[in-house]
């Protein structure tokens, strides 16, 4: 599945644990990465399957982060997308996740968001994918584990 994961800025401003150190401070890079990894672990428990991912971390003009994930869940079953989307919503804010109609749509999405403003954002690969990149002898640009 692919889509967008955003932070609800109103909720973040009201709850300290959503943000870095102080109420009203937008989440920093390390907080965003940690929250996304927590989300993936929780989603794996929810769907009872391993999730591999590639996700681009991007920032709005006001500095607030959002994520553009590609999530690979083997054997997606009815309700998985809604279940995973609700989980992110409860943890952080808005989401728009969907199953790609075809590999071309998925490739176009990946190309757009994984290369957009690469100097300003980060790209995260799940451990399984980052190991595959290394095994293939390819350089991994901006890989965060």
N, CA, C and O atoms as CSV, one atom per row, in Angstrom:
chain,resi,resn,atom,element,x,y,z
A,1,UNK,N,N,0.846,-1.174,0.000
A,1,UNK,CA,C,0.000,0.000,0.000
A,1,UNK,C,C,0.885,1.228,0.000
A,1,UNK,O,O,2.063,1.152,0.350
A,2,UNK,N,N,0.331,2.337,-0.384
A,2,UNK,CA,C,1.099,3.569,-0.442
A,2,UNK,C,C,0.193,4.728,-0.073
A,2,UNK,O,O,-1.024,4.569,0.023
A,3,UNK,N,N,0.784,5.887,0.131
A,3,UNK,CA,C,-0.035,7.052,0.456
A,3,UNK,C,C,0.731,8.100,1.228
A,3,UNK,O,O,1.924,8.307,1.011
A,4,UNK,N,N,0.032,8.756,2.128
A,4,UNK,CA,C,0.630,9.824,2.919
A,4,UNK,C,C,0.235,9.702,4.379
A,4,UNK,O,O,-0.899,9.344,4.699
A,5,UNK,N,N,1.176,9.999,5.260
A,5,UNK,CA,C,0.941,9.999,6.702
A,5,UNK,C,C,1.331,11.372,7.232
A,5,UNK,O,O,2.463,11.820,7.046
A,6,UNK,N,N,0.400,12.029,7.885
A,6,UNK,CA,C,0.655,13.372,8.390
A,6,UNK,C,C,0.485,13.425,9.898
A,6,UNK,O,O,-0.032,12.493,10.516
A,7,UNK,N,N,0.928,14.526,10.475
A,7,UNK,CA,C,0.734,14.794,11.897
A,7,UNK,C,C,-0.413,15.764,12.063
A,7,UNK,O,O,-0.540,16.727,11.308
A,8,UNK,N,N,-1.247,15.508,13.054
A,8,UNK,CA,C,-2.308,16.449,13.411
A,8,UNK,C,C,-1.662,17.524,14.279
A,8,UNK,O,O,-1.372,17.284,15.452
A,9,UNK,N,N,-1.438,18.691,13.718
A,9,UNK,CA,C,-0.711,19.752,14.420
A,9,UNK,C,C,-1.442,20.236,15.661
A,9,UNK,O,O,-0.802,20.630,16.635
A,10,UNK,N,N,-2.767,20.214,15.645
A,10,UNK,CA,C,-3.526,20.642,16.842
A,10,UNK,C,C,-3.303,19.690,17.989
A,10,UNK,O,O,-3.078,20.120,19.120
A,11,UNK,N,N,-3.363,18.392,17.713
A,11,UNK,CA,C,-3.147,17.415,18.787
A,11,UNK,C,C,-1.715,17.459,19.279
A,11,UNK,O,O,-1.469,17.318,20.477
A,12,UNK,N,N,-0.771,17.650,18.381
A,12,UNK,CA,C,0.633,17.684,18.766
A,12,UNK,C,C,0.909,18.854,19.698
A,12,UNK,O,O,1.697,18.736,20.635
A,13,UNK,N,N,0.274,19.956,19.445
A,13,UNK,CA,C,0.494,21.130,20.285
A,13,UNK,C,C,-0.083,20.944,21.680
A,13,UNK,O,O,0.338,21.614,22.623
A,14,UNK,N,N,-1.046,20.035,21.815
A,14,UNK,CA,C,-1.704,19.851,23.109
A,14,UNK,C,C,-1.085,18.743,23.954
A,14,UNK,O,O,-1.295,18.705,25.166
A,15,UNK,N,N,-0.337,17.855,23.344
A,15,UNK,CA,C,0.148,16.692,24.070
A,15,UNK,C,C,1.664,16.595,23.979
A,15,UNK,O,O,2.213,16.437,22.888
A,16,UNK,N,N,2.331,16.685,25.098
A,16,UNK,CA,C,3.790,16.701,25.141
A,16,UNK,C,C,4.404,15.464,24.506
A,16,UNK,O,O,5.380,15.582,23.765
A,17,UNK,N,N,3.864,14.281,24.771
A,17,UNK,CA,C,4.505,13.064,24.295
A,17,UNK,C,C,4.480,12.946,22.781
A,17,UNK,O,O,5.210,12.127,22.223
A,18,UNK,N,N,3.670,13.730,22.108
A,18,UNK,CA,C,3.630,13.693,20.653
A,18,UNK,C,C,4.807,14.422,20.041
A,18,UNK,O,O,5.170,14.173,18.892
A,19,UNK,N,N,5.396,15.312,20.796
A,19,UNK,CA,C,6.404,16.194,20.237
A,19,UNK,C,C,7.757,15.903,20.852
A,19,UNK,O,O,7.914,14.962,21.630
A,20,UNK,N,N,8.712,16.705,20.500
A,20,UNK,CA,C,10.056,16.464,21.003
A,20,UNK,C,C,10.134,16.698,22.503
A,20,UNK,O,O,10.015,15.751,23.281
A,21,UNK,N,N,10.326,17.900,22.909
A,21,UNK,CA,C,10.559,18.192,24.314
A,21,UNK,C,C,9.450,19.004,24.945
A,21,UNK,O,O,9.036,18.727,26.071
A,22,UNK,N,N,8.973,19.989,24.240
A,22,UNK,CA,C,8.005,20.909,24.817
A,22,UNK,C,C,6.705,20.919,24.036
A,22,UNK,O,O,6.678,20.647,22.836
A,23,UNK,N,N,5.628,21.238,24.741
A,23,UNK,CA,C,4.329,21.356,24.099
A,23,UNK,C,C,4.422,22.424,23.016
A,23,UNK,O,O,4.982,23.496,23.246
A,24,UNK,N,N,3.878,22.137,21.843
A,24,UNK,CA,C,3.855,23.106,20.763
A,24,UNK,C,C,5.045,23.060,19.843
A,24,UNK,O,O,5.092,23.806,18.865
A,25,UNK,N,N,6.009,22.210,20.122
A,25,UNK,CA,C,7.186,22.113,19.264
A,25,UNK,C,C,6.924,21.014,18.237
A,25,UNK,O,O,6.562,19.893,18.594
A,26,UNK,N,N,7.107,21.339,16.976
A,26,UNK,CA,C,6.887,20.327,15.944
A,26,UNK,C,C,7.879,19.183,16.107
A,26,UNK,O,O,9.008,19.402,16.546
A,27,UNK,N,N,7.471,17.967,15.759
A,27,UNK,CA,C,8.352,16.812,15.934
A,27,UNK,C,C,9.611,16.948,15.087
A,27,UNK,O,O,9.546,17.321,13.916
A,28,UNK,N,N,10.729,16.650,15.676
A,28,UNK,CA,C,11.992,16.664,14.950
A,28,UNK,C,C,12.208,15.369,14.195
A,28,UNK,O,O,11.457,14.406,14.353
A,29,UNK,N,N,13.227,15.358,13.385
A,29,UNK,CA,C,13.555,14.224,12.524
A,29,UNK,C,C,13.634,12.908,13.295
A,29,UNK,O,O,13.032,11.915,12.886
A,30,UNK,N,N,14.361,12.893,14.393
A,30,UNK,CA,C,14.518,11.649,15.166
A,30,UNK,C,C,13.196,11.185,15.756
A,30,UNK,O,O,12.931,9.984,15.809
A,31,UNK,N,N,12.362,12.119,16.200
A,31,UNK,CA,C,11.046,11.762,16.735
A,31,UNK,C,C,10.152,11.173,15.657
A,31,UNK,O,O,9.425,10.209,15.897
A,32,UNK,N,N,10.212,11.757,14.468
A,32,UNK,CA,C,9.396,11.264,13.352
A,32,UNK,C,C,9.818,9.842,12.993
A,32,UNK,O,O,8.973,8.966,12.805
A,33,UNK,N,N,11.107,9.621,12.902
A,33,UNK,CA,C,11.617,8.286,12.567
A,33,UNK,C,C,11.207,7.274,13.635
A,33,UNK,O,O,10.741,6.182,13.309
A,34,UNK,N,N,11.375,7.628,14.893
A,34,UNK,CA,C,11.006,6.715,15.981
A,34,UNK,C,C,9.511,6.422,15.964
A,34,UNK,O,O,9.107,5.272,16.139
A,35,UNK,N,N,8.683,7.444,15.756
A,35,UNK,CA,C,7.228,7.241,15.730
A,35,UNK,C,C,6.836,6.350,14.553
A,35,UNK,O,O,5.972,5.485,14.696
A,36,UNK,N,N,7.460,6.552,13.392
A,36,UNK,CA,C,7.139,5.710,12.244
A,36,UNK,C,C,7.502,4.252,12.523
A,36,UNK,O,O,6.721,3.351,12.215
A,37,UNK,N,N,8.663,4.017,13.096
A,37,UNK,CA,C,9.071,2.649,13.415
A,37,UNK,C,C,8.136,2.018,14.444
A,37,UNK,O,O,7.812,0.835,14.339
A,38,UNK,N,N,7.697,2.796,15.440
A,38,UNK,CA,C,6.707,2.300,16.410
A,38,UNK,C,C,5.412,1.936,15.692
A,38,UNK,O,O,4.795,0.913,15.988
A,39,UNK,N,N,5.009,2.777,14.752
A,39,UNK,CA,C,3.803,2.528,13.972
A,39,UNK,C,C,3.927,1.224,13.190
A,39,UNK,O,O,2.992,0.422,13.184
A,40,UNK,N,N,5.056,0.999,12.534
A,40,UNK,CA,C,5.235,-0.224,11.746
A,40,UNK,C,C,5.174,-1.450,12.653
A,40,UNK,O,O,4.542,-2.444,12.297
A,41,UNK,N,N,5.821,-1.397,13.819
A,41,UNK,CA,C,5.770,-2.527,14.750
A,41,UNK,C,C,4.323,-2.811,15.181
A,41,UNK,O,O,3.886,-3.961,15.222
A,42,UNK,N,N,3.596,-1.740,15.498
A,42,UNK,CA,C,2.195,-1.902,15.904
A,42,UNK,C,C,1.350,-2.434,14.739
A,42,UNK,O,O,0.476,-3.278,14.939
A,43,UNK,N,N,1.610,-1.942,13.529
A,43,UNK,CA,C,0.866,-2.400,12.356
A,43,UNK,C,C,1.143,-3.877,12.077
A,43,UNK,O,O,0.232,-4.621,11.713
A,44,UNK,N,N,2.384,-4.301,12.243
A,44,UNK,CA,C,2.704,-5.716,12.058
A,44,UNK,C,C,1.924,-6.575,13.043
A,44,UNK,O,O,1.438,-7.649,12.689
A,45,UNK,N,N,1.806,-6.104,14.272
A,45,UNK,CA,C,1.003,-6.833,15.254
A,45,UNK,C,C,-0.465,-6.848,14.879
A,45,UNK,O,O,-1.152,-7.849,15.081
A,46,UNK,N,N,-0.943,-5.756,14.341
A,46,UNK,CA,C,-2.354,-5.639,13.973
A,46,UNK,C,C,-2.730,-6.549,12.800
A,46,UNK,O,O,-3.788,-7.180,12.822
A,47,UNK,N,N,-1.879,-6.621,11.787
A,47,UNK,CA,C,-2.184,-7.448,10.610
A,47,UNK,C,C,-1.597,-8.854,10.719
A,47,UNK,O,O,-1.867,-9.714,9.880
A,48,UNK,N,N,-0.784,-9.083,11.767
A,48,UNK,CA,C,-0.183,-10.395,12.010
A,48,UNK,C,C,0.753,-10.856,10.883
A,48,UNK,O,O,0.874,-12.048,10.602
A,49,UNK,N,N,1.411,-9.876,10.246
A,49,UNK,CA,C,2.366,-10.185,9.189
A,49,UNK,C,C,3.490,-9.160,9.201
A,49,UNK,O,O,3.324,-8.051,9.709
A,50,UNK,N,N,4.622,-9.533,8.644
A,50,UNK,CA,C,5.772,-8.649,8.517
A,50,UNK,C,C,5.464,-7.574,7.488
A,50,UNK,O,O,4.824,-7.841,6.470
A,51,UNK,N,N,5.927,-6.346,7.762
A,51,UNK,CA,C,5.757,-5.239,6.823
A,51,UNK,C,C,7.143,-4.724,6.436
A,51,UNK,O,O,7.934,-4.338,7.297
A,52,UNK,N,N,7.425,-4.724,5.148
A,52,UNK,CA,C,8.634,-4.094,4.628
A,52,UNK,C,C,8.218,-2.719,4.119
A,52,UNK,O,O,7.082,-2.531,3.684
A,53,UNK,N,N,9.133,-1.767,4.173
A,53,UNK,CA,C,8.752,-0.412,3.767
A,53,UNK,C,C,9.907,0.367,3.182
A,53,UNK,O,O,11.080,0.097,3.443
A,54,UNK,N,N,9.530,1.336,2.385
A,54,UNK,CA,C,10.385,2.436,1.956
A,54,UNK,C,C,9.533,3.658,2.228
A,54,UNK,O,O,8.370,3.705,1.826
A,55,UNK,N,N,10.093,4.645,2.903
A,55,UNK,CA,C,9.304,5.832,3.240
A,55,UNK,C,C,10.165,7.078,3.069
A,55,UNK,O,O,11.319,7.126,3.494
A,56,UNK,N,N,9.574,8.070,2.443
A,56,UNK,CA,C,10.243,9.360,2.279
A,56,UNK,C,C,9.703,10.315,3.329
A,56,UNK,O,O,8.491,10.484,3.467
A,57,UNK,N,N,10.609,10.934,4.065
A,57,UNK,CA,C,10.269,11.944,5.061
A,57,UNK,C,C,10.407,13.297,4.381
A,57,UNK,O,O,11.454,13.621,3.821
A,58,UNK,N,N,9.344,14.075,4.436
A,58,UNK,CA,C,9.328,15.362,3.758
A,58,UNK,C,C,8.773,16.403,4.736
A,58,UNK,O,O,8.088,16.061,5.700
A,59,UNK,N,N,9.074,17.654,4.476
A,59,UNK,CA,C,8.615,18.727,5.365
A,59,UNK,C,C,7.762,19.714,4.586
A,59,UNK,O,O,8.090,20.082,3.458
A,60,UNK,N,N,6.659,20.139,5.205
A,60,UNK,CA,C,5.835,21.192,4.619
A,60,UNK,C,C,6.586,22.510,4.704
A,60,UNK,O,O,7.619,22.601,5.367
A,61,UNK,N,N,6.070,23.528,4.037
A,61,UNK,CA,C,6.717,24.844,4.084
A,61,UNK,C,C,6.813,25.385,5.499
A,61,UNK,O,O,7.745,26.125,5.812
A,62,UNK,N,N,5.857,25.026,6.371
A,62,UNK,CA,C,5.881,25.502,7.762
A,62,UNK,C,C,6.785,24.651,8.648
A,62,UNK,O,O,6.861,24.891,9.853
A,63,UNK,N,N,7.469,23.663,8.078
A,63,UNK,CA,C,8.416,22.853,8.828
A,63,UNK,C,C,7.849,21.573,9.410
A,63,UNK,O,O,8.606,20.758,9.937
A,64,UNK,N,N,6.536,21.368,9.332
A,64,UNK,CA,C,5.936,20.151,9.884
A,64,UNK,C,C,6.222,18.971,8.965
A,64,UNK,O,O,6.139,19.091,7.743
A,65,UNK,N,N,6.560,17.822,9.565
A,65,UNK,CA,C,6.903,16.643,8.769
A,65,UNK,C,C,5.663,15.895,8.285
A,65,UNK,O,O,4.587,15.975,8.878
A,66,UNK,N,N,5.850,15.177,7.205
A,66,UNK,CA,C,4.883,14.185,6.772
A,66,UNK,C,C,5.655,13.092,6.036
A,66,UNK,O,O,6.800,13.290,5.629
A,67,UNK,N,N,5.024,11.957,5.875
A,67,UNK,CA,C,5.686,10.787,5.330
A,67,UNK,C,C,4.951,10.278,4.097
A,67,UNK,O,O,3.725,10.347,4.015
A,68,UNK,N,N,5.719,9.771,3.146
A,68,UNK,CA,C,5.174,9.141,1.945
A,68,UNK,C,C,5.668,7.691,1.937
A,68,UNK,O,O,6.769,7.416,1.460
A,69,UNK,N,N,4.859,6.763,2.464
A,69,UNK,CA,C,5.318,5.379,2.572
A,69,UNK,C,C,4.870,4.484,1.426
A,69,UNK,O,O,3.823,4.688,0.813
A,70,UNK,N,N,5.692,3.502,1.167
A,70,UNK,CA,C,5.319,2.319,0.395
A,70,UNK,C,C,5.430,1.170,1.396
A,70,UNK,O,O,6.520,0.881,1.890
A,71,UNK,N,N,4.336,0.533,1.690
A,71,UNK,CA,C,4.297,-0.543,2.686
A,71,UNK,C,C,3.975,-1.852,1.981
A,71,UNK,O,O,2.973,-1.950,1.273
A,72,UNK,N,N,4.812,-2.845,2.170
A,72,UNK,CA,C,4.596,-4.153,1.563
A,72,UNK,C,C,4.113,-5.115,2.640
A,72,UNK,O,O,4.873,-5.522,3.519
A,73,UNK,N,N,2.833,-5.470,2.552
A,73,UNK,CA,C,2.239,-6.473,3.439
A,73,UNK,C,C,1.877,-7.654,2.566
A,73,UNK,O,O,1.011,-7.550,1.697
A,74,UNK,N,N,2.531,-8.764,2.790
A,74,UNK,CA,C,2.254,-9.942,1.974
A,74,UNK,C,C,0.827,-10.428,2.221
A,74,UNK,O,O,0.408,-10.617,3.363
A,75,UNK,N,N,0.094,-10.625,1.133
A,75,UNK,CA,C,-1.259,-11.151,1.238
A,75,UNK,C,C,-2.223,-10.197,1.913
A,75,UNK,O,O,-2.878,-10.560,2.890
A,76,UNK,N,N,-2.316,-8.967,1.395
A,76,UNK,CA,C,-3.233,-7.982,1.967
A,76,UNK,C,C,-4.644,-8.561,1.957
A,76,UNK,O,O,-5.121,-9.050,0.933
A,77,UNK,N,N,-5.297,-8.499,3.104
A,77,UNK,CA,C,-6.656,-9.011,3.229
A,77,UNK,C,C,-7.620,-7.845,3.414
A,77,UNK,O,O,-7.201,-6.750,3.789
A,78,UNK,N,N,-8.899,-8.066,3.155
A,78,UNK,CA,C,-9.873,-6.987,3.348
A,78,UNK,C,C,-9.782,-6.431,4.773
A,78,UNK,O,O,-9.765,-7.181,5.749
A,79,UNK,N,N,-9.724,-5.137,4.863
A,79,UNK,CA,C,-9.655,-4.480,6.161
A,79,UNK,C,C,-8.258,-4.094,6.610
A,79,UNK,O,O,-8.111,-3.291,7.531
A,80,UNK,N,N,-7.220,-4.652,5.975
A,80,UNK,CA,C,-5.845,-4.331,6.388
A,80,UNK,C,C,-5.538,-2.843,6.225
A,80,UNK,O,O,-4.953,-2.232,7.120
A,81,UNK,N,N,-5.925,-2.259,5.098
A,81,UNK,CA,C,-5.613,-0.858,4.847
A,81,UNK,C,C,-6.314,0.024,5.869
A,81,UNK,O,O,-5.706,0.940,6.423
A,82,UNK,N,N,-7.577,-0.247,6.119
A,82,UNK,CA,C,-8.328,0.542,7.110
A,82,UNK,C,C,-7.739,0.363,8.510
A,82,UNK,O,O,-7.634,1.328,9.268
A,83,UNK,N,N,-7.358,-0.854,8.849
A,83,UNK,CA,C,-6.797,-1.132,10.176
A,83,UNK,C,C,-5.480,-0.382,10.373
A,83,UNK,O,O,-5.263,0.232,11.418
A,84,UNK,N,N,-4.604,-0.433,9.370
A,84,UNK,CA,C,-3.311,0.254,9.454
A,84,UNK,C,C,-3.516,1.763,9.455
A,84,UNK,O,O,-2.843,2.476,10.200
A,85,UNK,N,N,-4.431,2.256,8.636
A,85,UNK,CA,C,-4.717,3.691,8.610
A,85,UNK,C,C,-5.252,4.204,9.941
A,85,UNK,O,O,-4.838,5.263,10.413
A,86,UNK,N,N,-6.170,3.458,10.544
A,86,UNK,CA,C,-6.706,3.861,11.860
A,86,UNK,C,C,-5.606,3.898,12.914
A,86,UNK,O,O,-5.604,4.757,13.795
A,87,UNK,N,N,-4.689,2.974,12.816
A,87,UNK,CA,C,-3.586,2.922,13.779
A,87,UNK,C,C,-2.748,4.199,13.693
A,87,UNK,O,O,-2.448,4.801,14.724
A,88,UNK,N,N,-2.362,4.628,12.476
A,88,UNK,CA,C,-1.602,5.875,12.351
A,88,UNK,C,C,-2.426,7.060,12.851
A,88,UNK,O,O,-1.898,7.946,13.523
A,89,UNK,N,N,-3.711,7.076,12.526
A,89,UNK,CA,C,-4.565,8.178,12.953
A,89,UNK,C,C,-4.561,8.294,14.474
A,89,UNK,O,O,-4.426,9.394,15.010
A,90,UNK,N,N,-4.709,7.174,15.170
A,90,UNK,CA,C,-4.697,7.209,16.634
A,90,UNK,C,C,-3.349,7.662,17.181
A,90,UNK,O,O,-3.290,8.352,18.199
A,91,UNK,N,N,-2.271,7.278,16.512
A,91,UNK,CA,C,-0.937,7.603,16.995
A,91,UNK,C,C,-0.518,9.032,16.661
A,91,UNK,O,O,0.143,9.690,17.464
A,92,UNK,N,N,-0.906,9.519,15.465
A,92,UNK,CA,C,-0.275,10.754,15.005
A,92,UNK,C,C,-1.155,11.723,14.236
A,92,UNK,O,O,-0.954,12.932,14.353
A,93,UNK,N,N,-2.097,11.265,13.475
A,93,UNK,CA,C,-2.874,12.233,12.702
A,93,UNK,C,C,-3.472,11.654,11.455
A,93,UNK,O,O,-3.989,10.537,11.469
A,94,UNK,N,N,-3.410,12.403,10.367
A,94,UNK,CA,C,-4.084,12.035,9.138
A,94,UNK,C,C,-3.344,10.996,8.332
A,94,UNK,O,O,-2.132,10.820,8.458
A,95,UNK,N,N,-4.110,10.308,7.497
A,95,UNK,CA,C,-3.498,9.330,6.611
A,95,UNK,C,C,-4.347,9.163,5.373
A,95,UNK,O,O,-5.560,9.373,5.390
A,96,UNK,N,N,-3.701,8.793,4.333
A,96,UNK,CA,C,-4.392,8.386,3.110
A,96,UNK,C,C,-3.586,7.229,2.551
A,96,UNK,O,O,-2.554,7.426,1.910
A,97,UNK,N,N,-4.066,6.033,2.798
A,97,UNK,CA,C,-3.385,4.835,2.341
A,97,UNK,C,C,-4.291,4.095,1.375
A,97,UNK,O,O,-5.503,4.026,1.578
A,98,UNK,N,N,-3.706,3.547,0.333
A,98,UNK,CA,C,-4.492,2.761,-0.613
A,98,UNK,C,C,-3.606,1.702,-1.247
A,98,UNK,O,O,-2.378,1.763,-1.188
A,99,UNK,N,N,-4.267,0.738,-1.849
A,99,UNK,CA,C,-3.546,-0.306,-2.560
A,99,UNK,C,C,-3.336,0.179,-3.996
A,99,UNK,O,O,-4.285,0.646,-4.625
A,100,UNK,N,N,-2.126,0.081,-4.520
A,100,UNK,CA,C,-1.900,0.547,-5.892
A,100,UNK,C,C,-2.702,-0.285,-6.887
A,100,UNK,O,O,-2.887,-1.489,-6.709
A,101,UNK,N,N,-3.166,0.373,-7.922
A,101,UNK,CA,C,-3.925,-0.327,-8.965
A,101,UNK,C,C,-2.998,-1.200,-9.814
A,101,UNK,O,O,-3.405,-2.246,-10.320
A,102,UNK,N,N,-1.749,-0.755,-9.961
A,102,UNK,CA,C,-0.801,-1.530,-10.772
A,102,UNK,C,C,0.622,-1.111,-10.412
A,102,UNK,O,O,0.826,-0.138,-9.686
A,103,UNK,N,N,1.594,-1.846,-10.919
A,103,UNK,CA,C,2.992,-1.561,-10.589
A,103,UNK,C,C,3.447,-0.219,-11.157
A,103,UNK,O,O,4.337,0.418,-10.593
A,104,UNK,N,N,2.853,0.214,-12.256
A,104,UNK,CA,C,3.213,1.507,-12.846
A,104,UNK,C,C,2.837,2.655,-11.894
A,104,UNK,O,O,3.618,3.587,-11.702
A,105,UNK,N,N,1.648,2.580,-11.307
A,105,UNK,CA,C,1.210,3.601,-10.346
A,105,UNK,C,C,2.149,3.634,-9.143
A,105,UNK,O,O,2.516,4.706,-8.664
A,106,UNK,N,N,2.525,2.484,-8.671
A,106,UNK,CA,C,3.423,2.387,-7.523
A,106,UNK,C,C,4.808,2.953,-7.868
A,106,UNK,O,O,5.398,3.677,-7.066
A,107,UNK,N,N,5.316,2.631,-9.036
A,107,UNK,CA,C,6.624,3.141,-9.457
A,107,UNK,C,C,6.598,4.656,-9.627
A,107,UNK,O,O,7.557,5.334,-9.256
A,108,UNK,N,N,5.520,5.195,-10.181
A,108,UNK,CA,C,5.410,6.645,-10.358
A,108,UNK,C,C,5.376,7.361,-9.012
A,108,UNK,O,O,6.014,8.398,-8.836
A,109,UNK,N,N,4.638,6.808,-8.080
A,109,UNK,CA,C,4.566,7.381,-6.737
A,109,UNK,C,C,5.947,7.373,-6.082
A,109,UNK,O,O,6.391,8.378,-5.526
A,110,UNK,N,N,6.608,6.233,-6.156
A,110,UNK,CA,C,7.928,6.104,-5.541
A,110,UNK,C,C,8.914,7.085,-6.168
A,110,UNK,O,O,9.662,7.756,-5.457
A,111,UNK,N,N,8.916,7.168,-7.466
A,111,UNK,CA,C,9.845,8.077,-8.149
A,111,UNK,C,C,9.596,9.518,-7.744
A,111,UNK,O,O,10.546,10.273,-7.537
A,112,UNK,N,N,8.350,9.907,-7.630
A,112,UNK,CA,C,8.019,11.289,-7.285
A,112,UNK,C,C,8.481,11.644,-5.878
A,112,UNK,O,O,9.172,12.646,-5.690
A,113,UNK,N,N,8.113,10.846,-4.898
A,113,UNK,CA,C,8.363,11.231,-3.516
A,113,UNK,C,C,9.719,10.794,-2.977
A,113,UNK,O,O,10.223,11.408,-2.037
A,114,UNK,N,N,10.316,9.764,-3.535
A,114,UNK,CA,C,11.623,9.349,-3.036
A,114,UNK,C,C,12.744,10.226,-3.579
A,114,UNK,O,O,13.845,10.246,-3.029
A,115,UNK,N,N,12.463,10.950,-4.660
A,115,UNK,CA,C,13.488,11.835,-5.209
A,115,UNK,C,C,13.195,13.310,-4.985
A,115,UNK,O,O,14.084,14.143,-5.161
A,116,UNK,N,N,11.989,13.647,-4.605
A,116,UNK,CA,C,11.596,15.043,-4.415
A,116,UNK,C,C,12.338,15.639,-3.219
A,116,UNK,O,O,12.299,15.092,-2.117
A,117,UNK,N,N,13.004,16.749,-3.447
A,117,UNK,CA,C,13.723,17.441,-2.376
A,117,UNK,C,C,14.581,16.497,-1.546
A,117,UNK,O,O,14.600,16.590,-0.319
A,118,UNK,N,N,15.279,15.606,-2.199
A,118,UNK,CA,C,16.066,14.602,-1.490
A,118,UNK,C,C,17.084,15.240,-0.553
A,118,UNK,O,O,17.455,14.648,0.461
A,119,UNK,N,N,17.535,16.441,-0.890
A,119,UNK,CA,C,18.510,17.107,-0.037
A,119,UNK,C,C,17.881,17.634,1.255
A,119,UNK,O,O,18.600,17.943,2.205
A,120,UNK,N,N,16.561,17.739,1.304
A,120,UNK,CA,C,15.881,18.247,2.497
A,120,UNK,C,C,15.256,17.149,3.331
A,120,UNK,O,O,14.947,17.373,4.502
A,121,UNK,N,N,15.064,15.990,2.774
A,121,UNK,CA,C,14.369,14.921,3.479
A,121,UNK,C,C,15.230,13.699,3.652
A,121,UNK,O,O,16.432,13.714,3.385
A,122,UNK,N,N,14.598,12.652,4.098
A,122,UNK,CA,C,15.280,11.390,4.338
A,122,UNK,C,C,14.466,10.281,3.711
A,122,UNK,O,O,13.256,10.408,3.526
A,123,UNK,N,N,15.139,9.193,3.387
A,123,UNK,CA,C,14.473,7.999,2.905
A,123,UNK,C,C,14.832,6.874,3.861
A,123,UNK,O,O,16.008,6.640,4.138
A,124,UNK,N,N,13.823,6.180,4.362
A,124,UNK,CA,C,14.029,5.073,5.289
A,124,UNK,C,C,13.650,3.777,4.605
A,124,UNK,O,O,12.646,3.709,3.895
A,125,UNK,N,N,14.454,2.749,4.818
A,125,UNK,CA,C,14.177,1.421,4.304
A,125,UNK,C,C,14.047,0.487,5.502
A,125,UNK,O,O,14.788,0.620,6.476
A,126,UNK,N,N,13.111,-0.454,5.436
A,126,UNK,CA,C,13.040,-1.461,6.484
A,126,UNK,C,C,14.317,-2.286,6.434
A,126,UNK,O,O,15.005,-2.315,5.414
A,127,UNK,N,N,14.629,-2.950,7.525
A,127,UNK,CA,C,15.894,-3.684,7.590
A,127,UNK,C,C,16.025,-4.710,6.482
A,127,UNK,O,O,17.103,-4.868,5.908
A,128,UNK,N,N,14.947,-5.405,6.175
A,128,UNK,CA,C,14.993,-6.403,5.110
A,128,UNK,C,C,15.352,-5.796,3.766
A,128,UNK,O,O,16.125,-6.379,3.006
A,129,UNK,N,N,14.804,-4.641,3.472
A,129,UNK,CA,C,15.098,-3.988,2.200
A,129,UNK,C,C,16.495,-3.400,2.177
A,129,UNK,O,O,17.174,-3.480,1.153
A,130,UNK,N,N,16.947,-2.810,3.277
A,130,UNK,CA,C,18.282,-2.220,3.283
A,130,UNK,C,C,19.347,-3.310,3.183
A,130,UNK,O,O,20.398,-3.091,2.581
A,131,UNK,N,N,19.090,-4.473,3.760
A,131,UNK,CA,C,20.034,-5.579,3.623
A,131,UNK,C,C,20.088,-6.049,2.174
A,131,UNK,O,O,21.161,-6.367,1.662
A,132,UNK,N,N,18.939,-6.092,1.515
A,132,UNK,CA,C,18.915,-6.482,0.110
A,132,UNK,C,C,19.696,-5.506,-0.752
A,132,UNK,O,O,20.382,-5.923,-1.684
A,133,UNK,N,N,19.606,-4.210,-0.459
A,133,UNK,CA,C,20.364,-3.221,-1.208
A,133,UNK,C,C,21.856,-3.439,-1.055
A,133,UNK,O,O,22.610,-3.367,-2.026
A,134,UNK,N,N,22.276,-3.704,0.168
A,134,UNK,CA,C,23.709,-3.935,0.406
A,134,UNK,C,C,24.173,-5.212,-0.280
A,134,UNK,O,O,25.248,-5.247,-0.878
A,135,UNK,N,N,23.355,-6.268,-0.190
A,135,UNK,CA,C,23.716,-7.540,-0.825
A,135,UNK,C,C,23.856,-7.395,-2.329
A,135,UNK,O,O,24.667,-8.078,-2.954
A,136,UNK,N,N,23.062,-6.501,-2.906
A,136,UNK,CA,C,23.108,-6.297,-4.353
A,136,UNK,C,C,24.302,-5.443,-4.747
A,136,UNK,O,O,24.567,-5.263,-5.936
A,137,UNK,N,N,25.034,-4.909,-3.753
A,137,UNK,CA,C,26.209,-4.116,-4.047
A,137,UNK,C,C,25.880,-2.697,-4.482
A,137,UNK,O,O,26.731,-2.011,-5.049
A,138,UNK,N,N,24.665,-2.251,-4.227
A,138,UNK,CA,C,24.256,-0.899,-4.623
A,138,UNK,C,C,24.504,0.064,-3.471
A,138,UNK,O,O,24.422,-0.306,-2.300
A,139,UNK,N,N,24.809,1.303,-3.829
A,139,UNK,CA,C,24.931,2.324,-2.815
A,139,UNK,C,C,23.556,2.654,-2.300
A,139,UNK,O,O,22.598,2.726,-3.070
A,140,UNK,N,N,23.449,2.857,-0.998
A,140,UNK,CA,C,22.166,3.257,-0.428
A,140,UNK,C,C,22.267,4.715,-0.002
A,140,UNK,O,O,22.951,5.042,0.968
A,141,UNK,N,N,21.597,5.569,-0.720
A,141,UNK,CA,C,21.646,7.003,-0.500
A,141,UNK,C,C,20.637,7.396,0.568
A,141,UNK,O,O,19.437,7.175,0.399
A,142,UNK,N,N,21.106,7.970,1.654
A,142,UNK,CA,C,20.206,8.457,2.682
A,142,UNK,C,C,19.487,7.368,3.452
A,142,UNK,O,O,18.431,7.633,4.026
A,143,UNK,N,N,20.011,6.164,3.487
A,143,UNK,CA,C,19.324,5.075,4.166
A,143,UNK,C,C,19.445,5.228,5.669
A,143,UNK,O,O,20.540,5.408,6.204
A,144,UNK,N,N,18.331,5.158,6.330
A,144,UNK,CA,C,18.283,5.201,7.798
A,144,UNK,C,C,17.698,3.913,8.290
A,144,UNK,O,O,16.625,3.511,7.840
A,145,UNK,N,N,18.376,3.247,9.209
A,145,UNK,CA,C,17.831,1.999,9.746
A,145,UNK,C,C,17.327,2.219,11.135
A,145,UNK,O,O,16.827,1.287,11.765
